[in-house]
Each structure stands twice: as C-alpha cells, then as structure tokens.
C-alpha cells in the first residue's frame, strides 16, 4: 500500500480505499474477500477472543516514554450511539498510547502485513492453551466476532484518524473487513476503538 507522505489522515484513508477500488471485479478482488471471510470466521474459538487481541495491542503500542505504564480501559454501553442496524450496545476501549502511526494504519487495513515484531501465535497456559495472535493487522479482525462495524478514533502527531470498517462488502469498493471508511462525526464517548455490538453476539458477553 502507498504511504501517507504529506497528505492528511483523511486523504491517507481515501488513498487506501482507492487502491482497493482499482481491483474491484477482478479475480484478485474476489479471492481477497474470500480470504477475509475465512480468517474472520476462524479467528478465535469464542466471541471474547477480541479482548485478548486488544490487550495484546495495548501491550505492544507506542507510549510517550519508557516510564509510561500502559493502561487499557473498557466500557460497555447499553445503547449504540451510531445506531448501526442490527446492533445493540457498544464496547469502548481507551488506551494511553501515542496513537496510531502511519504504518499501523497501513497494517490494520491489510490482511497480510504487520507493524509488529511479534507475528507468531502466543499461548496462555492458564487459559487452557487458548492463544491469541500478536499481529495488529490480522489479530484486530477478531473484533468482527462481535461487531459488524468497528470504529477507530486515534490522535497522534500526524493528526486525527477517525474511520471505521464493516464486515459486509463496502458499497463502493465491494470488499469487507479491510476497507476503511472515514467518519466525519465522532461520538461524544471519544475512545481508541469503538465496537458496536451485534445483537446475537451481545447475548454471549
């Protein structure tokens, strides 16, 4: 994918969308969508897998200095401020990191790349061998277990990144999971990752 260069965060997101749009209707395009759907189904054995992924991301994120203690706060809302169809409630996550870097944005919008050094599956013996994937691009896809439309609101030296993904194929690009879409209106509950909860998934939380 193309790097942001001197463009704004919104232009960066639009560039990524354009790159996916070029391949629309091709065999590569269809193959990518199939791969996204397969990985989305296979990531984790239960709907709580995304919690381990978000925790791992918080541990691996970039902070102001070595003395900064990583913090991750989760908040569960009864209502969905975005009023996304078929959803009830939302999970908000807050993290005191520096914010998403350009390479993090590129990674999370791709299925095969990663901005992390650790890309192997790690296992927690205290969880009965259940593992998580220490990779921002792939591991983040586990949020689709509970959310059809995860949002990301991040602030850093490059500016404000406010965008979302959707599980269903994007109406313009024709791909789901990895195609970002800019969000012009940020909810009052500003956070790092905002997950609207699927009605069915809500019963398991």
Secondary structure, DSSP 8 states (H G I E B T S, - for coil): ----TTS-HHHHHHHHHHHHHHTTTSHHHHHHHHHHHHHHHHS-SSTTHHHHHHHHHHHHS--SSTT----EEEEEESS-TT--TTEEEEEEEEE-S----HHHHHHHT-SS--S-S--SEEE-GGGTT-EEE--HHHHGGGGGGT-SSEEEEEEETTEEEEEE--SS--TTT---SS--EE-SS--SS--SEEEEEEHHHHTT-
